[in-house]
């Protein structure tokens, strides 16, 4: 979606997070916390939320969405 000098701010489909969690052997709880942190940082840096992040916050982040969620990739 956008970038600055330190990171890329992306909106990715839910399967991207699922594949990432599988590779990193994350528990469901760890994945939920990580996605929440990315969504909060995305909103703070970009000034908006992705459609699925907004829906998750509206329902208390208790359900996994099927649309797009925030992912931040830092630059080196």
C-alpha positions as CSV (number, residue, x, y, z in Angstrom):
1,X,0.0,0.0,0.0
2,X,2.7,2.5,1.0
3,X,6.2,2.8,2.3
4,X,8.5,5.2,4.1
5,X,12.3,5.2,4.7
6,X,12.0,2.3,7.3
7,X,9.2,0.0,6.2
8,X,6.7,-1.2,3.7
9,X,3.1,-1.0,4.9
10,X,1.1,-3.8,3.2
11,X,-2.5,-5.1,3.2
12,X,-2.2,-8.9,2.7
13,X,-4.7,-11.7,2.3
14,X,-5.3,-13.9,5.4
15,X,-3.4,-16.9,3.8
16,X,-0.2,-14.9,3.9
17,X,-0.4,-14.6,7.7
18,X,-1.4,-18.3,7.9
19,X,1.7,-19.4,5.9
20,X,3.9,-17.1,8.0
21,X,2.6,-18.6,11.2
22,X,3.2,-22.1,9.9
23,X,6.8,-21.3,9.0
24,X,7.4,-19.7,12.3
25,X,5.6,-22.4,14.3
26,X,3.4,-19.7,16.0
27,X,0.4,-20.7,18.1
28,X,-3.0,-19.2,17.3
29,X,-2.6,-16.9,20.3
30,X,0.8,-15.7,19.1
31,X,-0.5,-15.1,15.6
32,X,-3.4,-13.1,16.9
33,X,-1.1,-10.9,19.1
34,X,1.3,-10.4,16.2
35,X,-1.5,-9.4,13.8
36,X,-2.9,-7.0,16.4
37,X,0.5,-5.3,16.8
38,X,0.9,-5.0,13.0
39,X,-2.6,-3.5,12.7
40,X,-1.9,-1.0,15.5
41,X,1.4,0.1,14.0
42,X,0.0,0.2,10.5
43,X,-2.8,2.6,11.8
44,X,-0.3,4.7,13.7
45,X,2.1,5.0,10.7
46,X,-0.3,5.1,7.8
47,X,-3.3,6.7,9.5
48,X,-5.9,4.2,8.4
49,X,-6.7,0.5,8.8
50,X,-7.2,-2.2,6.3
51,X,-10.8,-3.4,5.8
52,X,-10.3,-6.6,7.8
53,X,-8.4,-4.9,10.6
54,X,-11.4,-2.6,11.1
55,X,-13.8,-5.5,11.1
56,X,-11.7,-7.4,13.6
57,X,-11.5,-4.5,16.0
58,X,-15.3,-3.9,15.6
59,X,-15.9,-7.5,16.7
60,X,-13.1,-7.6,19.3
61,X,-10.6,-9.4,17.1
62,X,-12.1,-12.7,18.0
63,X,-12.6,-14.0,14.5
64,X,-10.2,-14.3,11.6
65,X,-11.3,-12.4,8.5
66,X,-11.1,-13.4,4.9
67,X,-10.2,-10.1,3.4
68,X,-6.9,-8.2,3.9
69,X,-4.9,-7.5,7.1
70,X,-2.0,-5.2,7.8
71,X,1.6,-6.5,7.6
72,X,4.6,-4.4,8.0
73,X,8.0,-5.4,6.5
74,X,10.9,-3.4,7.8
75,X,13.8,-2.3,5.5
76,X,17.4,-2.9,6.4
